[in-house]
Amino acid sequence: MAFFKTSLIRKLTLFLAAAMLSVSAMATDFNENKRLANQGNASAQYNLGVMYYKGEGVKKDNAKAIEWFKLAANQGHPRSQYNLEAMYSNGESAYPYKIASERISEPVPVFLRSPTTAAAQAIAQAEADIKAAQAAVGIEIAQDEVEVAKARAGLKKFSTDLAKGTKSKSPFEAKAKRGDARAQYFFGAEYFGGFGSVKDYKKAFEWWEKSAYQGNVDAQYDLGGMYFNGYGTTRDYKKGIEWWERAAHQGSAKAQYSLGLTYQKGYGTYGAGKDYKKAVTWYQKAAEQGNADAQNNLGYMYSSGLGLRQNHKKALEWFQKSAKQGNVDGQNNVGRMYLKGNGVRQNKAKAKEIFGKTCDDGDQAGCDNYRFLN
């Protein structure tokens, strides 16, 4: 295992930089994160800590960074815990915070991640979609499939554009205006991504709404996200939930997972009262469809006894399913179960091996847990 030999401050800087928001959106993101943080949102509290630590969007202030990291850490936010301990070890804080390696982690909600992170995920998804299309049709790639894959991720650059170095007219516009729900969804994606035209969230919202009302499940899911983020429309958590419910009832695992998070976290943060039983119901539906984040979070609910009877063996089973799909939270949680002997015979060597692998893959939590065991 090639453990990081860099100093703690170097690791901390890399970790914070990787999580930072785009510069162009700093002022807006700071205000929005502060609003959410004051409502108790741990992810927003963490983001504020990062912004104060880096001095981006606000004057650098380590004391305030520590203050926000501490609030998030006390809610169990693992990255805030790690940053607090690293700052203390670096001599940047007088506040000692011991990493609780046994703490079970859950992913940051997708609909609250920064635009920069969302774009990176979109790019990765687009590449996967394109490869899948190529594999399906061989060398003679179906042009429509490539365009659809790129449009979904906000990367629409048609092959003709790449060859000629010029922009071509959207292949979706005419069909969208004739009422084709699928074309309306992808035409809206063009406006959302800002390709082929200027970025325009309001127009993206309008086209996705047209598509959603016709039953397009992708449009329904993304429209819910638009309401949650206030993109192209007034922020409205209730309407966001309503659209996710429509998509979820059509079988969208992403929508089911998002609803699970909504009910797990509660009204103050996500627009619905806390209801752990409903959260478990939606996580279960998404997990059974293979959604890795939902599988991890269902394991979290079993491990914590939220919405159902605590069952470490069941928790481990779901963590393992998530881990097998490459979900780093699931992998680290399997390690924590071995570390504590929950649902499995205690095996610290196995836990250390798992943390070492996630650390080698660049995961900060895995590195910190690995270091914790040395």
Phi, psi and omega per residue, in radians:
M1 nan 2.127 -3.106
A2 -1.540 1.489 -3.105
F3 -1.251 2.510 -3.121
F4 -1.070 2.251 3.122
K5 -1.727 -0.055 -3.127
T6 -1.202 2.830 -3.123
S7 -1.243 2.868 3.131
L8 -1.068 -0.689 -3.112
I9 -1.160 -0.593 3.096
R10 -1.168 -0.773 3.127
K11 -1.112 -0.687 3.137
L12 -1.107 -0.775 -3.132
T13 -1.069 -0.768 3.136
L14 -1.103 -0.722 -3.103
F15 -1.130 -0.788 -3.131
L16 -1.180 -0.732 -3.125
A17 -1.078 -0.667 -3.114
A18 -1.156 -0.378 -3.064
A19 -1.776 0.000 -3.010
M20 -1.286 2.754 3.136
L21 -1.547 2.896 -3.140
S22 -1.188 2.521 -3.083
V23 -1.077 -0.717 -3.079
S24 -1.087 -0.405 -3.091
A25 -1.870 0.209 -3.017
M26 -0.991 -0.898 -3.048
A27 -1.070 -0.825 3.131
T28 -1.119 -0.776 -3.115
D29 -1.128 -0.638 3.128
F30 -1.101 -0.834 -3.123
N31 -1.110 -0.731 -3.129
E32 -1.195 -0.729 3.105
N33 -1.119 -0.668 3.138
K34 -1.144 -0.696 3.102
R35 -1.059 -0.824 3.136
L36 -1.182 -0.664 -3.139
A37 -1.089 -0.703 3.128
N38 -1.186 -0.316 3.065
Q39 -1.533 -0.064 3.117
G40 1.751 0.195 -3.141
N41 -1.296 1.987 -3.058
A42 -1.134 -0.659 3.141
S43 -1.131 -0.703 3.116
A44 -1.199 -0.649 3.084
Q45 -1.082 -0.726 3.088
Y46 -1.085 -0.789 3.136
N47 -1.038 -0.701 3.113
L48 -1.128 -0.683 3.087
G49 -1.038 -0.746 3.112
V50 -1.087 -0.789 -3.077
M51 -1.152 -0.706 3.093
Y52 -1.202 -0.659 -3.124
Y53 -1.165 -0.700 -3.108
K54 -1.486 -0.311 -3.094
G55 1.207 0.636 -3.126
E56 -2.016 2.081 -3.088
G57 1.510 -0.150 -3.129
V58 -2.831 2.764 3.130
K59 -1.118 2.355 -3.133
K60 -1.019 2.303 -3.100
D61 -2.723 1.711 -3.104
N62 -1.076 -0.600 -3.128
A63 -1.095 -0.745 3.121
K64 -1.244 -0.604 3.081
A65 -1.040 -0.799 3.137
I66 -1.095 -0.714 -3.133
E67 -1.024 -0.804 -3.118
W68 -1.295 -0.690 3.082
F69 -1.040 -0.685 -3.098
K70 -1.139 -0.744 3.124
L71 -1.059 -0.755 3.132
A72 -1.218 -0.718 -3.123
A73 -1.056 -0.683 -3.129
N74 -1.220 -0.207 3.023
Q75 -1.653 0.031 3.121
G76 1.636 0.219 3.136
H77 -1.248 1.932 -2.992
P78 -1.103 -0.685 -3.090
R79 -1.189 -0.596 3.076
S80 -1.168 -0.677 3.095
Q81 -1.064 -0.793 -3.111
Y82 -1.129 -0.738 -3.132
N83 -1.143 -0.646 3.103
L84 -1.106 -0.774 -3.127
E85 -1.171 -0.675 3.131
A86 -1.141 -0.730 3.119
M87 -1.111 -0.681 3.101
Y88 -1.134 -0.759 -3.141
S89 -1.155 -0.529 3.131
N90 -1.407 -0.093 -3.080
G91 1.409 0.281 -3.138
E92 -1.632 -0.059 -3.110
S93 -2.601 2.540 3.062
A94 -1.652 0.050 -3.084
Y95 -1.690 1.891 3.128
P96 -1.398 2.279 3.112
Y97 -2.281 2.018 -3.101
K98 -1.454 2.220 3.104
I99 -1.151 2.264 3.080
A100 -1.693 1.575 -3.030
S101 -1.123 -0.385 -3.103
E102 -1.401 -0.125 -3.078
R103 -1.161 2.332 3.125
I104 -1.414 2.367 -3.085
S105 -1.882 2.734 3.071
E106 -2.358 2.643 -3.082
P107 -1.157 2.667 2.987
V108 -1.204 2.365 -3.123
P109 -0.952 2.336 -3.109
V110 -1.042 -0.664 -3.031
F111 -1.356 0.052 3.061
L112 -2.096 0.069 3.125
R113 -1.250 2.764 -3.094
S114 -1.191 2.706 3.097
P115 -0.974 -0.623 -3.136
T116 -1.099 -0.803 3.130
T117 -1.138 -0.756 -3.137
A118 -1.064 -0.696 3.133
A119 -1.125 -0.728 3.133
A120 -1.087 -0.713 3.120
Q121 -1.179 -0.647 3.128
A122 -1.110 -0.744 3.128
I123 -1.063 -0.794 -3.140
A124 -1.084 -0.712 3.138
Q125 -1.160 -0.687 3.137
A126 -1.081 -0.787 3.141
E127 -1.063 -0.699 3.132
A128 -1.152 -0.724 3.133
D129 -1.108 -0.726 -3.112
I130 -1.146 -0.761 3.118
K131 -1.076 -0.681 3.136
A132 -1.129 -0.717 3.118
A133 -1.124 -0.713 3.136
Q134 -1.117 -0.734 -3.128
A135 -1.158 -0.572 -3.077
A136 -1.278 -0.614 -3.058
V137 -1.965 0.012 3.118
G138 1.332 -2.632 -3.059
I139 -1.160 -0.664 3.134
E140 -1.439 1.472 -3.071
I141 -1.172 2.328 3.064
A142 -1.206 1.995 -3.047
Q143 -0.999 -0.694 -3.120
D144 -1.073 -0.674 -3.124
E145 -1.156 -0.682 3.111
V146 -1.143 -0.769 -3.137
E147 -1.098 -0.722 -3.135
V148 -1.117 -0.770 -3.129
A149 -1.071 -0.767 -3.117
K150 -1.237 -0.648 -3.140
A151 -1.124 -0.707 -3.119
R152 -1.018 -0.609 -3.084
A153 -1.679 0.083 -3.137
G154 1.323 0.585 -3.079
L155 -2.212 0.416 -2.977
K156 -1.034 1.834 3.001
K157 -2.345 1.757 -3.043
F158 -1.163 2.723 -3.140
S159 -1.024 -0.618 3.123
T160 -1.140 -0.633 3.109
D161 -1.121 -0.765 -3.109
L162 -1.122 -0.644 -3.107
A163 -1.310 -0.728 -3.066
K164 -1.640 -0.304 -3.086
G165 1.281 0.359 3.129
T166 -2.231 2.848 3.115
K167 -1.518 2.472 3.088
S168 -1.941 2.784 -3.136
K169 -1.195 2.515 3.137
S170 -1.005 2.302 3.097
P171 -1.363 -0.096 -3.067
F172 -1.747 -0.351 -2.993
E173 -1.022 -0.884 -3.083
A174 -1.068 -0.813 3.137
K175 -1.143 -0.660 3.137
A176 -1.076 -0.742 -3.112
K177 -1.244 -0.353 3.073
R178 -1.508 -0.056 3.053
G179 1.785 0.174 3.120
D180 -1.268 2.047 -3.040
A181 -1.097 -0.707 -3.126
R182 -1.156 -0.759 3.120
A183 -1.142 -0.650 3.107
Q184 -1.076 -0.690 3.128
Y185 -1.094 -0.824 -3.083
F186 -1.301 -0.520 3.061
F187 -1.158 -0.685 3.056
G188 -1.113 -0.634 3.125
A189 -1.120 -0.556 3.095
E190 -1.096 -0.772 3.113
Y191 -1.188 -0.656 -3.131
F192 -1.131 -0.712 -3.119
G193 -1.453 -0.319 3.128
G194 1.337 0.615 3.098
F195 -2.125 2.528 -3.077
G196 1.332 -0.208 3.133
S197 -2.879 3.128 3.095
V198 -1.288 2.683 3.070
K199 -1.201 2.235 -3.070
D200 -2.584 1.681 -3.097
Y201 -1.117 -0.579 -3.129
K202 -1.121 -0.775 3.116
K203 -1.209 -0.638 3.076
A204 -1.045 -0.782 3.127
F205 -1.048 -0.782 -3.090
E206 -1.067 -0.766 -3.122
W207 -1.278 -0.650 3.095
W208 -1.165 -0.604 3.106
E209 -1.129 -0.761 3.108
K210 -1.021 -0.797 -3.126
S211 -1.158 -0.730 -3.102
A212 -1.087 -0.730 -3.140
Y213 -1.156 -0.344 3.072
Q214 -1.556 0.011 3.045
G215 1.730 0.108 3.127
N216 -1.187 2.062 -3.004
V217 -1.196 -0.626 3.113
D218 -1.148 -0.701 3.117
A219 -1.149 -0.690 3.123
Q220 -1.089 -0.759 3.131
Y221 -1.119 -0.834 -3.101
D222 -1.216 -0.559 3.083
L223 -1.123 -0.678 3.060
G224 -1.040 -0.712 3.108
G225 -1.154 -0.617 3.105
M226 -1.108 -0.740 3.100
Y227 -1.136 -0.694 -3.121
F228 -1.159 -0.657 -3.099
N229 -1.595 -0.218 -3.088
G230 1.263 0.555 3.123
Y231 -1.589 2.075 3.086
G232 1.318 0.020 -3.122
T233 -2.803 3.013 3.082
T234 -1.273 2.367 3.124
R235 -1.019 2.251 -3.104
D236 -2.624 1.696 -3.078
Y237 -1.083 -0.678 -3.105
K238 -1.071 -0.805 3.125
K239 -1.170 -0.613 3.083
G240 -1.043 -0.771 3.128
I241 -1.123 -0.715 -3.134
E242 -1.047 -0.739 -3.141
W243 -1.245 -0.631 3.073
W244 -1.127 -0.643 3.121
E245 -1.113 -0.707 3.102
R246 -1.066 -0.788 3.134
A247 -1.170 -0.700 -3.118
A248 -1.103 -0.706 3.134
H249 -1.223 -0.295 3.032
Q250 -1.548 -0.018 3.067
G251 1.768 0.170 3.128
S252 -1.218 1.985 3.138
A253 -1.153 -0.598 3.119
K254 -1.106 -0.750 3.136
A255 -1.185 -0.690 3.110
Q256 -1.090 -0.747 3.097
Y257 -1.103 -0.764 -3.134
S258 -1.111 -0.667 3.082
L259 -1.141 -0.678 3.090
G260 -1.008 -0.796 3.105
L261 -1.111 -0.708 -3.128
T262 -1.021 -0.827 -3.118
Y263 -1.339 -0.494 3.099
Q264 -1.197 -0.703 -3.021
K265 -1.481 -0.630 3.048
G266 1.744 2.983 -3.004
Y267 -1.012 -0.799 -3.050
G268 -0.957 -0.495 -3.089
T269 -1.906 -0.758 -2.977
Y270 -2.090 0.022 3.012
G271 1.720 0.149 3.081
A272 -2.488 2.580 3.113
G273 -1.112 2.616 3.107
K274 -1.090 2.280 3.102
D275 -2.620 1.622 -3.047
Y276 -1.127 -0.567 3.132
K277 -1.160 -0.725 3.087
K278 -1.161 -0.652 3.111
A279 -1.045 -0.793 3.130
V280 -1.083 -0.731 -3.132
T281 -1.013 -0.818 -3.117
W282 -1.265 -0.688 3.085
Y283 -1.048 -0.722 -3.112
Q284 -1.062 -0.789 -3.128
K285 -1.080 -0.782 -3.131
A286 -1.219 -0.697 -3.123
A287 -1.100 -0.698 -3.136
E288 -1.187 -0.347 3.058
Q289 -1.530 -0.044 3.085
G290 1.716 0.158 3.115
N291 -1.214 2.022 -3.015
A292 -1.153 -0.679 3.115
D293 -1.137 -0.710 3.121
A294 -1.145 -0.679 3.100
Q295 -1.077 -0.752 3.102
N296 -1.104 -0.782 -3.098
N297 -1.236 -0.537 3.040
L298 -1.144 -0.686 3.042
G299 -1.058 -0.683 3.109
Y300 -1.071 -0.737 -3.133
M301 -1.154 -0.725 3.075
Y302 -1.128 -0.755 -3.114
S303 -1.118 -0.647 -3.081
S304 -1.618 -0.179 -3.101
G305 1.214 0.679 -3.123
L306 -1.798 2.003 3.109
G307 1.445 -0.065 3.096
L308 -2.821 3.011 -3.135
R309 -1.224 2.348 3.130
Q310 -1.004 2.297 -3.105
N311 -2.625 1.715 -3.073
H312 -1.150 -0.559 3.141
K313 -1.152 -0.770 3.093
K314 -1.135 -0.683 3.118
A315 -1.020 -0.815 -3.132
L316 -1.070 -0.712 -3.138
E317 -1.034 -0.767 -3.130
W318 -1.277 -0.646 3.074
F319 -1.059 -0.707 -3.129
Q320 -1.160 -0.690 3.085
K321 -1.064 -0.761 3.121
S322 -1.136 -0.757 -3.108
A323 -1.088 -0.666 -3.127
K324 -1.118 -0.383 3.101
Q325 -1.574 0.064 3.102
G326 1.590 0.124 3.130
N327 -1.237 2.045 -3.018
V328 -1.183 -0.577 3.085
D329 -1.130 -0.733 3.093
G330 -1.091 -0.731 3.133
Q331 -1.096 -0.828 3.133
N332 -1.132 -0.607 3.128
N333 -1.209 -0.587 3.012
V334 -1.074 -0.747 3.101
G335 -1.048 -0.718 -3.136
R336 -1.173 -0.587 3.108
M337 -1.159 -0.708 3.070
Y338 -1.165 -0.648 -3.133
L339 -1.091 -0.732 -3.084
K340 -1.618 -0.215 -3.088
G341 1.265 0.603 3.126
N342 -1.710 1.994 3.128
G343 1.395 0.009 -3.113
V344 -2.797 2.751 3.111
R345 -1.106 2.335 -3.109
Q346 -1.021 2.318 -3.120
N347 -2.634 1.577 -3.088
K348 -1.145 -0.545 3.119
A349 -1.144 -0.710 3.112
K350 -1.139 -0.742 3.119
A351 -1.047 -0.787 -3.131
K352 -1.096 -0.667 3.124
E353 -1.105 -0.760 -3.136
I354 -1.132 -0.807 3.137
F355 -1.099 -0.638 3.122
G356 -1.091 -0.678 -3.134
K357 -1.193 -0.746 3.139
T358 -1.199 -0.554 3.087
C359 -1.160 -0.766 3.106
D360 -1.042 -0.503 3.120
D361 -1.462 0.045 3.063
G362 1.644 0.207 -3.129
D363 -1.490 2.171 -3.084
Q364 -1.124 -0.726 -3.129
A365 -1.067 -0.728 3.105
G366 -1.081 -0.717 3.120
C367 -1.121 -0.754 3.139
D368 -1.164 -0.687 3.106
N369 -1.177 -0.660 3.100
Y370 -1.102 -0.783 3.138
R371 -1.135 -0.622 3.138
F372 -1.042 -0.565 -3.082
L373 -1.524 -0.121 3.135
N374 -1.521 nan nan
